[in-house]
């Protein structure tokens, strides 16, 4: 027996769960499947200890999904994005530039939250939506696109007919593979360590990227932990160096990370285990196929620079929501899927290329290249109109406005 629904979502990461909440809140019948159940406890095995900075344009998406009221109390505001160049002979800050949200807005750039907590609140929200069926432990198996619907077979043998299939199932997306969309992948020989730290000097709502070589060392504000200021850290380095760092005893690791941070927040104390993540850039050749759209890491993957990853995914969702609500009688019509690709793919390409260039610059090992990077940062920051343009582009304000009006 085939089960009918309006929209089937493959993937229950943060992006897929947000899509299920948003589309369910808009009144669509939604089924969301994933082979694995989301880990919603920071202490549980497999918990994602990374954090996500939700930038300004993402907040209306979360509000419409019924999520932001659940998340706001746990979020740490990001008022200033600070870039430090520590690429001199010694690992000390030789150039510090602050990008202050007050230059372009009355609100912070964004708000930082742990990924495991995002999943917890999203799963709780889904339980409030009677028109959403969340099925962890069941995945996408195969599909057949027809003129009026897509027939999807799940890994438990069940069959679902949907007007629209959303592939939000990660960088190895089974949905993308099923519709035959190629991807371009760029590898850097990098990995990232993710963990949380406590420190004596307050972060004062400043998110900081410290550039030396190998990739940025990024400190992102968290709410205080046990009375001490706290931050989330993403430390990008070459694969062998990350393996060495991950194996260090706690005190030695704390000494090395304090040095790599240029000591800007004082001695850093490890609060959580260290998790390791591969770093790549990837982009799908298309973001749609008949009765199907790709979003989030099924469509694009970028290194964790400038808080772009999930915010690009929520820009995908914002665009898609605008289109399906105008075509609510058939959310998978070609008028939706084709317009979605046209509206999103150019911006995604530009961001993947831009972040790729920033990452390669952050990896610079030779002294001459590090000096050139510092001079470029100084020039870009000094011109106020250029600085404001860069901040607006980083937030995606213009792009989101364009997406909302796409037809």
C-alpha positions, 0 to 999 in steps of 0.5 A: 500500500502506498502512503500519500503525502505532500512532501518527503524529506530525506535527511534529519540533520539540522537542515532537514529537521528545520525544513520539516518544522517549517513546511509542517508549520505551513500546513503541508503534510510532511514525512521526514526520514533518516537512517539514524536517530538524531542525537539530542544529548551532549553527553551521548555517544555520537553527539555533534559538539560543533556549534552553529552561528545563526545569522540575521536572515535565518531568524525569520525562517526559524520563527516561521517554523515555530523554533526560535522561541525554543532556541533564543534563551540558549543562544549567545549573541555575536555582535562583532566578528574579529579577524586576527592575523598572527602570521608573523614569526611568533604566533602573536596577534600582529593585526586585529580588525573588528567587523561590528554589526552596529555598522549595518544593523541594530541587531547582532550578526547572529546567535550561536547555539550547539548543534545537539541542542538545535536537534533536540528542540527541532525534534520536540517541535516536530512532535507538536505538528500532527501533519508531520511524520518523523521516522528516524531509523528509516531511510531513502532507498529508491525513487521513480519520478512521474508527471504528478508525483514521485514514488519513493521506496524506503529502507523498511520497504514502505512506499510513499507518493509525494508531490515533492522530494527534498534531498537534505541527506548530506554530502553523500546524498542518496537522493542526489545519486538517485536523480543523477546529479554530479558534484564537484569536490575540492579537497584541502588535506585539512581536518577540523577539531571541534570542542568547547573551552572556558576562559577567564577573559570575557568574550564580550559577544565577539567571535574571533578567527585567528589566522596563522597557517593550516586554517583558522582557529575560531572562537565563537561565544557561548553562554557562561559555563559554571560561572566562567566565560565559554566559547566554542572552538573550531581549529582547522589544520592539516590532517596529520597535525589534527591527528597529533593534536587530537591525541595529546593529553589534556594539559598539553593540548590546552597549552597548544590551543592557548598558544594558537589562540594568541592568548586573546582570552587568556588560558583556555581550559577544555570543557568537552571531548574533541571531535574531528571533522573532514574539510572539503568544498563541494557543489552539485551541478544542479539543485533540482530535478523533476519533482526533486530539490536538493538543499544543505550539504546534499547541494553544497559543502563549505569549510567552516569559515564566516558562519556560512554553512547552515545559513546557506542551507536556511537560505535554500529553505527560505527560497523554497518556502516562498515558492511552495507557498505560492504553488501550494496546490502542487509544491513539486511542480516544475514551476517550483523546482526550476525556479528554486535552482535558478534562484539559488545556484548562482549564489551558492556557486559564488559562496563556495568559490569565495569561501574556497579562496578564503580557506586557501588564504588561511592555509598559507604557510610561507611568510611572504604569503602570510604577509600578503594576507595581512596586507589584503585584510588591512586594505579591505578593512580600511575602506568603510564602504568596502567593509560594510559591503563585505558584512552585508554579503556575509550575512546574505541580506541581498540574496535572501531578499531576492530569493523571497521574491523569486517565481 
